[in-house]
């Protein structure tokens, strides 16, 4: 036979302080990290490098400013690729 407490128990609503929405930057960093791991597993070093650099920019790594951005199409053309 159920106890009185079990009869009166109601489903609890999620506590808003415990279920904060994820920070978009944190979500993006996770997606980039997963993409970088997948690129490395597939042997796509260029995609992994780009994801790695992007993660650095989002985290504010020193030297990760716009001046350090390389135009890949121009670099390929310069190298004859």
C-alpha positions as a Markdown table, in Angstrom:
| # | Residue | x | y | z |
|---|---|---|---|---|
| 1 | Unk | 0.0 | 0.0 | 0.0 |
| 2 | Unk | 1.5 | 3.4 | -1.0 |
| 3 | Unk | 2.4 | 5.8 | 1.8 |
| 4 | Unk | 0.7 | 9.2 | 2.1 |
| 5 | Unk | 3.8 | 11.0 | 0.9 |
| 6 | Unk | 3.8 | 8.8 | -2.3 |
| 7 | Unk | 0.1 | 9.6 | -3.0 |
| 8 | Unk | 0.7 | 13.4 | -2.6 |
| 9 | Unk | 4.0 | 13.6 | -4.5 |
| 10 | Unk | 3.7 | 15.7 | -7.7 |
| 11 | Unk | 6.2 | 15.7 | -10.5 |
| 12 | Unk | 8.7 | 18.4 | -9.9 |
| 13 | Unk | 9.2 | 21.2 | -12.5 |
| 14 | Unk | 12.9 | 21.7 | -13.4 |
| 15 | Unk | 14.6 | 24.2 | -11.2 |
| 16 | Unk | 15.5 | 27.1 | -13.5 |
| 17 | Unk | 18.7 | 27.8 | -11.6 |
| 18 | Unk | 19.8 | 24.2 | -12.4 |
| 19 | Unk | 18.8 | 24.2 | -16.1 |
| 20 | Unk | 20.5 | 27.3 | -17.5 |
| 21 | Unk | 20.6 | 27.6 | -21.2 |
| 22 | Unk | 24.0 | 26.8 | -22.7 |
| 23 | Unk | 26.1 | 29.8 | -23.6 |
| 24 | Unk | 26.3 | 30.0 | -27.5 |
| 25 | Unk | 30.1 | 30.5 | -27.4 |
| 26 | Unk | 30.5 | 27.3 | -25.3 |
| 27 | Unk | 28.2 | 25.4 | -27.7 |
| 28 | Unk | 30.2 | 26.6 | -30.7 |
| 29 | Unk | 33.5 | 25.7 | -29.0 |
| 30 | Unk | 32.3 | 22.2 | -28.4 |
| 31 | Unk | 31.1 | 21.9 | -32.1 |
| 32 | Unk | 34.4 | 23.2 | -33.3 |
| 33 | Unk | 36.4 | 20.8 | -31.1 |
| 34 | Unk | 34.3 | 17.8 | -32.3 |
| 35 | Unk | 34.7 | 19.0 | -35.9 |
| 36 | Unk | 38.5 | 19.2 | -35.4 |
| 37 | Unk | 38.6 | 15.7 | -34.0 |
| 38 | Unk | 36.6 | 14.4 | -36.9 |
| 39 | Unk | 38.8 | 16.2 | -39.4 |
| 40 | Unk | 41.9 | 14.7 | -37.8 |
| 41 | Unk | 40.4 | 11.3 | -37.8 |
| 42 | Unk | 39.6 | 11.7 | -41.5 |
| 43 | Unk | 43.1 | 13.0 | -42.3 |
| 44 | Unk | 42.0 | 16.5 | -43.2 |
| 45 | Unk | 44.8 | 18.5 | -41.6 |
| 46 | Unk | 43.7 | 21.8 | -43.2 |
| 47 | Unk | 40.2 | 21.6 | -41.8 |
| 48 | Unk | 41.6 | 20.6 | -38.4 |
| 49 | Unk | 44.0 | 23.6 | -38.5 |
| 50 | Unk | 41.2 | 26.0 | -39.4 |
| 51 | Unk | 39.0 | 24.7 | -36.6 |
| 52 | Unk | 42.0 | 24.9 | -34.2 |
| 53 | Unk | 42.7 | 28.5 | -35.2 |
| 54 | Unk | 39.1 | 29.4 | -34.8 |
| 55 | Unk | 38.9 | 27.9 | -31.3 |
| 56 | Unk | 42.0 | 30.0 | -30.4 |
| 57 | Unk | 40.3 | 33.2 | -31.7 |
| 58 | Unk | 37.1 | 32.5 | -29.7 |
| 59 | Unk | 39.1 | 31.9 | -26.6 |
| 60 | Unk | 41.1 | 35.1 | -27.2 |
| 61 | Unk | 44.5 | 33.5 | -27.6 |
| 62 | Unk | 47.4 | 35.9 | -28.0 |
| 63 | Unk | 48.1 | 36.7 | -31.6 |
| 64 | Unk | 44.7 | 35.4 | -32.8 |
| 65 | Unk | 43.7 | 38.7 | -34.3 |
| 66 | Unk | 42.4 | 39.6 | -37.7 |
| 67 | Unk | 45.8 | 40.5 | -39.0 |
| 68 | Unk | 46.8 | 36.8 | -38.7 |
| 69 | Unk | 44.1 | 35.6 | -41.0 |
| 70 | Unk | 45.3 | 34.1 | -44.2 |
| 71 | Unk | 43.3 | 34.1 | -47.4 |
| 72 | Unk | 43.5 | 30.4 | -48.2 |
| 73 | Unk | 42.5 | 30.9 | -51.9 |
| 74 | Unk | 45.2 | 33.5 | -52.4 |
| 75 | Unk | 47.8 | 31.4 | -50.6 |
| 76 | Unk | 46.9 | 28.4 | -52.8 |
| 77 | Unk | 47.2 | 30.5 | -55.9 |
| 78 | Unk | 50.5 | 31.9 | -54.8 |
| 79 | Unk | 51.8 | 28.4 | -54.3 |
| 80 | Unk | 50.5 | 27.2 | -57.6 |
| 81 | Unk | 47.9 | 24.9 | -56.1 |
